[in-house]
Amino acid sequence: MYTNYLDLDSRNGHLVHVWPVPYEATASFAKGTINGPRRLLQASYEIETWDQDLGADLADLAHFETIPFFSAPVSGPRDCYRQMLAELQERLDPGVDFLLTLGGEHSLALAPIEFYRQCYPDLVVLQLDAHADLREDFQGSRYSHACVMARAREKGAALAQVGIRSLCREESSIIDRDRGTGLLTLFAWELDSPEEAAARVSEFIGQRPLYISFDADALDPSIMPGTGTPEPGGLSYTWLNRFWFGLFSGVRLLGMDFCEVAPLPGCGVVSESMAVKCINKILLTYLLSRS
């Protein structure tokens, strides 16, 4: 479905630009996220767009155009960020265009976040993740996947984190220090019902615009085995569906990314299919809230 080969005359609804970014230069454990974008696109062709739970069809509310695959420089993640940002500024208008970025490792999220933040200085990032990603540097790089949300905050974005369950002492200190000052962290073990969690996040967002950064390892490994750093105790698909339903009233979503899918040989298409299902549910729930 995430393709630009549809009949132009049949298109309607909200335009979603899809950008595959097969980048994994700073992946620090299991590899394979470089294969994620292509496999997500392939899975999207096979997943039904009709949602019986919501009683609506995503194909009635949105159409998709795929931007050419990003070709990353070999000079490292900082240059990757700069090149991604330059390409976005050349291709899209942050005040108009909705971007869905398919990763690839999580470091790539910084460019679309900054793309929107430059237009919306009060941007809030909603990070779904097992890891806090708030390290100042990791393995010699300030632009590692483990630092992406530290860089986003450094550039001025407010941050709401949901599902965090693995972090270092440094990150724990940052969260203790900054909670309530542009940072909301909901650890996986302390999550309330999805409705209560959505209410807390919605209160934090207020009237500010939103960007969603979804790391595949936010989901429990039982439903998302194909990711580089799986962590037990993750979010369930059912919990998230109720969370989205409670979140989007009055919220303006500018764009999103889905990162860190590393398809596993011998595991069929479970991980990439789950990712597409999550993306479709987010988009459909949001668009219904705006209709």
N, C-alpha and C positions, 0 to 999 in steps of 0.2 A: 504493500500500500504506500510506503514512503518512497514514491517514485515520481518522476516528472514525465512519464510516458502516457499519462491519461489523456483522454480527449479533452482539449481545451474548452470546447463548447459545453461539456457536461459538468464543468467545475462550478462549485458554489460554496458559500460559507467562508469561513476564516482560512486565510492562507498561512500555512506553516512551512517555513523554510527548514529543510533537513540538511545538516552538515555532518558528513562522516569524517571523523578525525582519528585515523589509526596510528596513534602515538603511544609508545610505552618506554621511553628512554630512561625514566627514573623508577620503573617498577622494581621493587626491592625484594619480592618473595617469588611466588609462582608467576610465570610469564603467560602471555597469550592474549592480553587485552588488545594487541594490535589487530587481532582477528575479529574483535567484537563488532565494529561498525558494519562490516560486510555481512556478517551473520545476522545481525539485527535487521538489516534491510531485507535479507532473504526470508527471515521469519515473518516480517511484517506482511509479506505477500500472502501468507497462509493463515493469518489470524483473522477470525470474523470481526467485522466492525460493528455488528449489531450487539447491543448490550441489553440482555433481558432484564437484568436487575434495575437498570435505569430507564428501560423502555424507549431507547433511542439508538440511532445509528450515527457513529462518528462520521461516516461518509456523507451524511446529510448536512453536517455542520462545519466540516473542514476539508480542505484539499491540500495536498503536499507537493512541494517542488524540491528536488534534491540538488543541492549545490555540489559541484565537483569535489571529490575527495581531497582533503587537505594533504599537501606534500610537505612534510616537516623538514626543517633544516637539520643537519647533523651536528651543529655547533652547540646543542644543549637546550635545556628547557626554558631558559630566559629568552633566548632568541626565538624559540618556538612560540612563546607567549607574544612576543612583539610582532612576529609575522602573522600569527592568527588575528591579532587585533587590527593590524593594518588591512588584512583581507576583508575582515568584517566591515570596517569603516568604508572600504571601497565598494562593497557589494550591497550593503543593507542600510536601512534607516532605523536607528533604535527607537525613534518616536512612533514608528508605524509597524515595523516588521517583527513577527514572532519567529524566533529561532529555536529549533530543536537540534542540539548537538549530540552526536552519538560517538562515545569514546570506545576504546582508548582509555589511558590512565587518567586519574582524577586531576592531575596538574593542568590539564587542558581547559578546565572549567574557568580558570582565572580570566582568560581573554574575553569570553562572552559576558562574564560578570562585569568586567571593567567597561566593555562596550556599552552596556546598558547604564552603568553607574555614571559614566561621563555625561549622559543625557538626563539621568535621574539621580541627583546627588544623595537623595534620601532612600536609595534602594535598600531593600531587605533581601537577604539571601536565606532561603530555607534549605538547610543541608540535611539530607537523610543519609546516614553513614554509621558504620560500626566504629569508626575512628574519628578523633577530634580534628585531625589535620591542622593543628595550631602550633606546630613546632616552628621555631625561628629558622632553623635549617636542619637538613637531614642528609647524611652521607655527602657532605660538602656542597650542597645546593640549597639556596633559599627558595627555589622554584620547584622543588620536589613535590610529588603527590602528597607527601606528609606535611607540607607547609601551605597548601593552597588556600586554606581559610585564614591563615595568619596574614597572607598577602592581601586577600580580599578585604579583611578588616583594616589593614594598614592603608589601603587605598580609600577607605571611608565607608564601606558597606556595613550595615548592621547585620547580625548573624543570629538566626535561630537554628539550633541543632536538635535533631530528633533521632533517637535510636543509638546514641553513643554508648559503647561498652568496652572500649579498649583505648587507653591513653597512657602517656608517660607522666612522670611526676611534674615536669615543666608545664605540660598542658593542664594538669589538674590545678596547679597554682594559678594559671591564667584564668581558668573558669571560676575559681573561688574569688579571685580579685575583681573580675570584670562582669560577673553576673549582675544584671540590672543596669549596666551602662553599655548598651548596644550589643549585648550578648545574652541569649537565652539558651540554656542547655537542658534538654530533657533526656536523662540517661535511660537506657532501655529497661533497667530493673526498677525504675521509679515511675514508669509511665502509668498515667491514669487510664480510664477508658478512652477510646479514640475521640469521643465527643468532648471530653474534658481536656484532652491534650490539644485538640483543634481550637478550643476556646482560649487556651493559654497562648497558643501561637498567634491566633487572630488578634488578641488583645495586644500582643507585642508588635504585630505589623501595623495595626491601626489603619490609617488612611494612606500609608506609604505603598509604593509599587513593589511587586514581589518577583523574584527569580528563584527557580527551584534547581538545586544541584543534587542529583540522586546518584549515590554510589551504590552499586549492586550489592555490596556486602552489608548494607543496612538490613537487607532481607535475611531471614534465617537460612543457613546453609542447606537445610532440608528441602527448601524450595528454590534456592539459588546456589547450587554447588559450584558453578563455573565462575569463580572470581579469585583474584590473586591472593587475598588475605582474608579467608572466611573466619567468622567469629560466631560461636554458639550464642543462643539467646537473642536472636534477631527478630525483626518485625515480621508479622504474617501478612499475607496478601489480603485476607479478610479484614484485619485491623486497619490496614492502610485505606481500603476502600471506604470504610466508615469515617476515617480521619479526613479524607478529601471532601466527602460530602458535608462535613461540618465546617471545613475551612474556608470555602470559597465565597461565601456570601459577602458581597461588598469588597472583595479583594481583586485587584487588577494584576493579572499574571502577564509578565512581559516576555518570558522565554524560559527555557529549561535545558538541562543536559542529563544524559544517563550514561554513566561511566563504569569502567572496571568489570565489564563482562568479559570473561576469558573462557570461551567455549572449551569444554573438556572432551577429548576423544573417548568414545565409548559410552557417553552419557546422552546420546541423542541430541535433541534440540531443547532440552528442558530450560536451560538458563536463558538462552536468547528469546524463547517463547515467553517466559515469565517477564522478561524485561519489556517486551512489546505489549503484553497485557497491562503492565503497570503504566506504561506511557499512554496507552489508549484510554485507560480509566481516568488518568489525570486530565487529559485533554477533554474528554467527553464531559466529565463532571464539571470542569471549569466552564466550558462553552455553554452547557445547560444553565449554569448559574447566571450567565450573561444574557440569555435569551428571554 
